[in-house]
Amino acid sequence: LALGAKLATVIMGSLAFTSLFLILRLNGSRHAWWFFALLCGSGEFFLWRINVPRPQILSVTIILWTAHFLINRRLKPFCIMAFIYPLAYTAGFLAILCAAVIGLHYWLWKGRWEWKFLAYGFGAFALGMVVHPYFPKNFVMFYIQNFYVMWLAYYGSDNLFLGREIFPMDTRQMVSSHLAIDLVFSA
C-alpha cells in the first residue's frame, strides 16, 4: 500500500502540473513556461498538499480540464468531466459551479443565456452521483464534507483540528511560505 500511495502521488501530482501547462498551451498562452514556473514556486503549503496521496490532487486536474472545456465551449468533454468528478471527489459540484459562472458571463456580457452547459453538466453530475459505488451513502458523505464540517468549523464548539485550512494565514507565514512568488511580483 505504501508503494501504491507513493506512485499515485507522483502520477496525480505530475498529471495536475502537466495539465496546467498543456491547458495554457492549448489556449494560446504566450507565457506558459512562466506560469508553470510560478506554480512550481507557489509555496510550501500548496506543494505539500499536492504531494499527499489524497483525492484533491485528482480534483485539481479534473477542474482544470473542466474549465478548459467550458472556456472552449466543448459540451461533450465537459459532460464527461462533470460525470467523472463526483466519482473521484466529493467536490464534484464545482464543475456545475464553473458552468454557472460561464453561463452568467454569457448572460451579462453577451446578452444570451448558455443553458446547455449548466443543464447537461448537472445531468452528468447527477448521473455520476447515482452510479457512484457507494450510492446512496455518497449523498450523506457529500453533505458532511461540503456543508456540515464547514458549519462545525465556523460555528461549532468542537475543535475539528483542520490545521486552520479554512482560516487565513498570518502575514509572516503568508510571506515566508510564498517567497518565490513574492520576489517575482516585487521586482
C-alpha positions as MATLAB code, in Angstrom:
seq = 'LALGAKLATVIMGSLAFTSLFLILRLNGSRHAWWFFALLCGSGEFFLWRINVPRPQILSVTIILWTAHFLINRRLKPFCIMAFIYPLAYTAGFLAILCAAVIGLHYWLWKGRWEWKFLAYGFGAFALGMVVHPYFPKNFVMFYIQNFYVMWLAYYGSDNLFLGREIFPMDTRQMVSSHLAIDLVFSA';
ca = [
       0.000    0.000    0.000;
       2.841    2.414    0.742;
       4.343    1.922   -2.721;
       0.909    2.407   -4.320;
       0.372    5.634   -2.375;
       3.776    6.941   -3.449;
       3.139    6.069   -7.092;
      -0.348    7.599   -7.013;
       1.016   10.805   -5.509;
       3.717   11.164   -8.149;
       1.377   10.297  -11.024;
      -1.514   12.519   -9.882;
       0.765   15.447   -8.959;
       2.537   15.207  -12.301;
      -0.805   14.979  -14.066;
      -2.028   18.162  -12.346;
       1.112   20.149  -13.188;
       1.262   18.816  -16.761;
      -2.433   19.547  -17.252;
      -1.961   23.187  -16.296;
       0.913   23.561  -18.740;
      -0.981   21.785  -21.546;
      -4.120   23.829  -20.987;
      -2.129   27.048  -21.079;
      -0.501   25.968  -24.349;
      -3.809   24.770  -25.862;
      -5.366   28.134  -25.102;
      -2.511   30.061  -26.706;
      -0.804   31.437  -23.626;
       2.485   33.017  -24.678;
       3.976   32.608  -21.226;
       3.040   29.017  -20.363;
       6.525   28.214  -19.055;
       6.460   31.313  -16.858;
       3.151   30.355  -15.241;
       4.373   26.785  -14.850;
       7.485   28.085  -13.048;
       5.268   30.210  -10.778;
       3.220   27.127   -9.968;
       6.377   25.220   -9.079;
       7.356   28.026   -6.691;
       3.857   28.548   -5.365;
       4.607   27.913   -1.746;
       5.207   25.167    0.725;
       1.572   24.657    1.712;
       0.383   24.059   -1.833;
       3.366   21.884   -2.737;
       2.885   19.840    0.435;
      -0.804   19.381   -0.374;
      -0.135   18.351   -3.952;
       2.270   15.664   -2.647;
      -0.169   14.000   -0.261;
      -1.906   10.881   -1.599;
      -5.441   12.206   -1.389;
      -8.161   12.705   -3.983;
      -7.953   16.501   -4.039;
      -4.917   16.170   -6.319;
      -7.102   14.450   -8.905;
      -9.760   17.087   -8.239;
      -7.339   19.852   -9.288;
      -6.702   18.079  -12.594;
     -10.400   17.488  -13.253;
     -11.373   21.094  -12.536;
      -8.562   22.382  -14.791;
      -9.857   20.317  -17.721;
     -13.454   21.212  -16.846;
     -12.616   24.907  -17.061;
     -10.725   24.352  -20.316;
     -13.680   22.593  -21.945;
     -16.106   25.246  -20.700;
     -13.976   28.126  -21.956;
     -13.636   26.462  -25.352;
     -17.368   25.606  -25.438;
     -16.887   21.840  -25.815;
     -20.045   20.327  -24.389;
     -19.350   16.571  -24.617;
     -15.908   16.631  -22.942;
     -17.324   18.965  -20.279;
     -20.136   16.491  -19.574;
     -17.586   13.680  -19.262;
     -15.701   15.734  -16.661;
     -18.954   16.558  -14.838;
     -19.750   12.825  -14.765;
     -16.275   11.751  -13.583;
     -15.898   14.459  -10.934;
     -18.367   13.091   -8.341;
     -16.851    9.637   -8.793;
     -13.389   10.992   -7.985;
     -14.026   13.563   -5.240;
     -16.806   14.991   -3.097;
     -16.468   18.481   -4.588;
     -17.951   17.434   -7.932;
     -20.401   20.318   -7.722;
     -17.509   22.614   -8.694;
     -17.985   21.579  -12.330;
     -21.583   22.812  -12.141;
     -20.467   25.973  -10.377;
     -17.977   26.658  -13.190;
     -20.734   26.128  -15.759;
     -22.971   28.562  -13.857;
     -20.206   31.186  -13.800;
     -19.600   30.793  -17.556;
     -23.361   30.955  -18.168;
     -23.610   34.113  -16.075;
     -20.721   35.618  -18.037;
     -22.506   34.990  -21.346;
     -25.757   36.349  -19.945;
     -24.247   39.563  -18.561;
     -21.697   40.393  -21.279;
     -23.015   38.714  -24.414;
     -26.736   39.043  -23.778;
     -27.608   35.351  -24.131;
     -28.080   32.587  -21.607;
     -25.966   29.459  -22.181;
     -28.261   26.918  -20.545;
     -26.930   23.763  -22.233;
     -23.694   23.590  -20.265;
     -25.457   24.064  -16.953;
     -28.331   21.666  -17.717;
     -26.275   18.900  -19.329;
     -23.498   19.332  -16.769;
     -25.966   18.989  -13.917;
     -27.418   15.887  -15.556;
     -23.949   14.357  -15.937;
     -23.122   15.251  -12.323;
     -26.383   13.673  -11.109;
     -25.686   10.544  -13.145;
     -22.194   10.352  -11.636;
     -23.706   10.594   -8.149;
     -26.245    7.855   -8.907;
     -23.761    5.361  -10.398;
     -21.274    6.003   -7.587;
     -20.280    2.704   -5.920;
     -21.410    4.000   -2.514;
     -24.834    5.186   -3.685;
     -26.901    6.372   -1.758;
     -24.440    6.896    1.097;
     -22.355    9.161   -1.132;
     -25.061   11.845   -0.701;
     -24.519   11.720    3.058;
     -20.751   11.961    2.564;
     -21.269   14.872    0.138;
     -23.376   16.733    2.723;
     -20.986   16.048    5.611;
     -17.809   17.048    3.779;
     -19.168   20.076    1.931;
     -21.573   21.569    4.457;
     -21.587   20.013    7.917;
     -17.810   20.092    8.514;
     -17.626   23.720    7.378;
     -20.519   24.645    9.631;
     -18.877   22.933   12.612;
     -15.531   24.564   11.836;
     -17.036   28.040   11.917;
     -19.867   27.784   14.415;
     -19.341   24.574   16.355;
     -17.829   24.371   19.794;
     -15.718   21.315   18.914;
     -12.192   21.795   17.613;
     -12.006   19.777   14.400;
      -8.220   20.160   14.125;
      -8.459   21.175   10.469;
      -4.979   22.637   10.522;
      -6.521   26.077   10.139;
      -7.007   25.265    6.454;
     -10.150   27.318    6.085;
      -8.873   30.307    8.025;
      -6.449   32.962    6.708;
      -2.714   32.802    7.460;
      -0.962   35.485    9.416;
       1.143   37.891    7.345;
       4.549   36.492    8.339;
       3.505   32.949    7.447;
       1.992   34.088    4.137;
       5.107   35.988    3.058;
       7.590   33.307    4.126;
       5.723   30.404    2.543;
       5.279   32.210   -0.773;
       8.715   33.794   -1.012;
       9.391   32.778   -4.629;
       6.199   34.402   -5.889;
       6.634   37.413   -3.598;
      10.075   38.071   -5.097;
       8.770   37.829   -8.656;
       5.933   40.294   -8.086;
       8.007   42.719   -6.007;
      10.704   43.079   -8.699;
];
